[in-house]
Amino acid sequence: MKKWVYLLLFLFTFPTAAVAVEDDIEISGLVIDRTLTRFGKDFGFYYSGYWRDLTFTQGFNVTLYETVFPQAGTQLTLEVNGKAIYRTHFGRRANPVKERAEQAILLTIDHIAQIKANAVTGELASAEDGY
C-alpha cells in the first residue's frame, strides 16, 4: 500500500516540476537606474530614451550606478550585463548631460555589436580588446 502511495505522489509531483522549469520567464532589455542625483537622473532619462529606440536589446540589461563625492561631484558607471563599459564624471555645476548620454549609447551599441559578432563567429573576446 505504501508503495502505491509513494508512486502516486511521485507521479503527481514530477510533471508539475517539469512544467515549472519550462514556464520560467526571463526579463531583459531593461535599464536599471540606481542613480542618486539630478545629473544621474537626467542621464538615465536621456539614455533610456535612446535605449528604447534600439531594436536589438533582447538579452541585455543595462544598470546605471552613481557614486557621490562630496564637493567633487559624482561618478556615473554604466554596466551591460554586469560589465562596466562606460564611466563619466559630473561636476557640481551644469554639465552636458545629454551629450554624455549620446556618447554612452554609442559605446553601448558598439559593445553589443561586438558581443553579437563574437557569438556569430564563435570566437571569445579577449581581455586585450576591452570587451
Backbone torsions as a table, in degrees:
resi	resn	phi	psi	omega
1	MET	NA	-42.3	-179.9
2	LYS	-64.1	-33.9	179.4
3	LYS	-62.3	-41.3	-179.6
4	TRP	-66.9	-39.6	179.4
5	VAL	-64.3	-45.5	179.1
6	TYR	-65.4	-38.5	178.7
7	LEU	-64.7	-45.7	178.2
8	LEU	-64.5	-42.0	178.3
9	LEU	-61.5	-42.8	178.7
10	PHE	-64.3	-44.1	-178.6
11	LEU	-66.3	-35.1	-178.9
12	PHE	-77.7	-29.2	-179.4
13	THR	-88.3	-27.5	-176.6
14	PHE	-65.0	-48.9	-179.3
15	PRO	-63.8	-33.1	-179.8
16	THR	-69.5	-33.6	177.6
17	ALA	-67.0	-38.7	179.1
18	ALA	-67.6	-37.4	179.3
19	VAL	-69.4	-37.5	-179.3
20	ALA	-63.8	-36.5	179.4
21	VAL	-67.7	-38.6	-178.5
22	GLU	-72.6	-24.5	-174.9
23	ASP	-95.5	12.1	178.5
24	ASP	-62.2	139.6	-178.9
25	ILE	-105.9	130.8	177.5
26	GLU	-112.9	127.2	179.4
27	ILE	-106.6	127.8	178.2
28	SER	-145.1	173.1	-177.4
29	GLY	83.0	22.4	-176.5
30	LEU	-96.4	152.7	167.7
31	VAL	-113.5	113.3	-179.0
32	ILE	-98.1	117.2	-174.5
33	ASP	-98.7	109.5	177.5
34	ARG	-115.9	37.4	-180.0
35	THR	-88.7	164.3	-173.5
36	LEU	-120.5	-31.9	-171.9
37	THR	-105.4	174.4	178.6
38	ARG	-62.6	-40.3	178.2
39	PHE	-61.6	-43.9	179.3
40	GLY	-64.5	-42.2	179.2
41	LYS	-65.7	-40.7	177.3
42	ASP	-64.2	-42.9	177.2
43	PHE	-59.3	-46.2	178.7
44	GLY	-61.6	-37.4	178.5
45	PHE	-63.1	-50.6	-179.5
46	TYR	-66.3	-44.0	-177.9
47	TYR	-63.1	-45.3	-178.8
48	SER	-66.8	-29.4	174.6
49	GLY	-64.1	-42.7	176.7
50	TYR	-68.4	-38.2	-178.7
51	TRP	-63.0	-39.1	179.0
52	ARG	-63.3	-29.0	-179.6
53	ASP	-75.0	-17.9	-179.7
54	LEU	-77.5	143.1	-177.4
55	THR	-100.8	-7.8	-173.1
56	PHE	-115.3	39.4	-176.7
57	THR	-93.1	-1.3	179.7
58	GLN	-62.3	127.4	179.9
59	GLY	94.2	-0.7	-179.1
60	PHE	-126.1	134.1	174.0
61	ASN	-120.7	138.9	-179.5
62	VAL	-112.8	135.3	176.8
63	THR	-123.7	131.5	176.9
64	LEU	-105.5	120.9	176.8
65	TYR	-113.3	148.0	178.7
66	GLU	-134.4	132.1	175.4
67	THR	-113.4	125.4	-177.7
68	VAL	-95.3	129.2	174.7
69	PHE	-114.0	110.2	-177.6
70	PRO	-57.1	137.0	179.3
71	GLN	63.5	9.1	178.2
72	ALA	-127.9	-19.4	-179.1
73	GLY	114.7	-152.6	-178.2
74	THR	-134.3	153.9	173.8
75	GLN	-113.4	126.1	-179.7
76	LEU	-108.0	130.7	179.8
77	THR	-119.4	134.1	179.0
78	LEU	-113.1	126.0	179.4
79	GLU	-118.4	139.6	173.0
80	VAL	-114.1	116.7	-177.3
81	ASN	51.5	41.3	175.6
82	GLY	85.3	1.0	179.8
83	LYS	-110.8	122.2	-179.6
84	ALA	-69.8	124.4	-179.9
85	ILE	-121.0	-11.1	-176.9
86	TYR	-151.3	135.1	173.7
87	ARG	-135.2	140.2	176.4
88	THR	-144.5	161.9	-179.4
89	HIS	-118.8	132.9	173.7
90	PHE	-112.1	123.5	177.1
91	GLY	-75.1	-170.8	-178.0
92	ARG	-81.6	-18.0	-179.2
93	ARG	-99.7	178.8	-177.4
94	ALA	-58.1	134.5	179.8
95	ASN	-128.3	156.5	178.0
96	PRO	-76.1	79.1	-174.3
97	VAL	-65.3	-43.3	-176.9
98	LYS	-63.4	-40.7	179.9
99	GLU	-65.3	-37.4	178.6
100	ARG	-70.4	-33.4	175.5
101	ALA	-66.6	-38.8	176.6
102	GLU	-63.7	-42.4	178.0
103	GLN	-62.6	-41.8	-179.3
104	ALA	-66.0	-39.6	-179.5
105	ILE	-68.5	-34.8	176.7
106	LEU	-65.3	-40.5	176.5
107	LEU	-67.2	-34.9	177.3
108	THR	-65.7	-44.1	178.0
109	ILE	-60.1	-43.0	178.6
110	ASP	-62.4	-42.6	-179.9
111	HIS	-63.9	-45.7	179.9
112	ILE	-65.0	-40.9	178.4
113	ALA	-62.7	-39.3	178.1
114	GLN	-64.4	-42.5	179.0
115	ILE	-63.1	-45.0	-179.2
116	LYS	-67.5	-37.2	178.0
117	ALA	-65.6	-40.6	177.6
118	ASN	-65.3	-36.0	178.5
119	ALA	-68.0	-37.4	-179.5
120	VAL	-70.1	-43.0	-177.8
121	THR	-81.1	-12.0	178.3
122	GLY	80.0	12.3	-179.4
123	GLU	-99.5	153.3	174.3
124	LEU	-97.4	140.9	178.9
125	ALA	-72.3	140.7	178.5
126	SER	-89.4	159.7	179.7
127	ALA	-68.2	-22.6	-179.3
128	GLU	-69.9	-27.1	-179.5
129	ASP	-73.6	-20.0	-176.3
130	GLY	87.5	10.3	178.7
131	TYR	-117.7	NA	NA
